[in-house]
């Protein structure tokens, strides 16, 4: 999987937090630079997010006709 960085608003203070999707799926927690809130995936959400990312990657890498 390619490294994809996304920006999500911190759930506590709304500051943008940069997150690497592949690291998020692996269980890495990211910290808001403003309020220090920890952001991560719940264990039961990892497979759902991983499947969605794989589907997205497959759709975006399909050659256009």
QUIPE-V81373 format. One record per run of one state. SS is the DSSP state (H for helix, E for strand, L for the rest). FROM is the first residue (numbers start at 1). LEN is the number of residues. Records with the same first field share a line. If there is no record, write none. Layout:
BEGIN
SS->FROM-LEN  FROM-LEN
END
This chain:
BEGIN
L->1-4  10-6  27-3  32-6  40-3  62-4
E->5-5  16-5  30-2  38-2
H->21-6  43-19
END
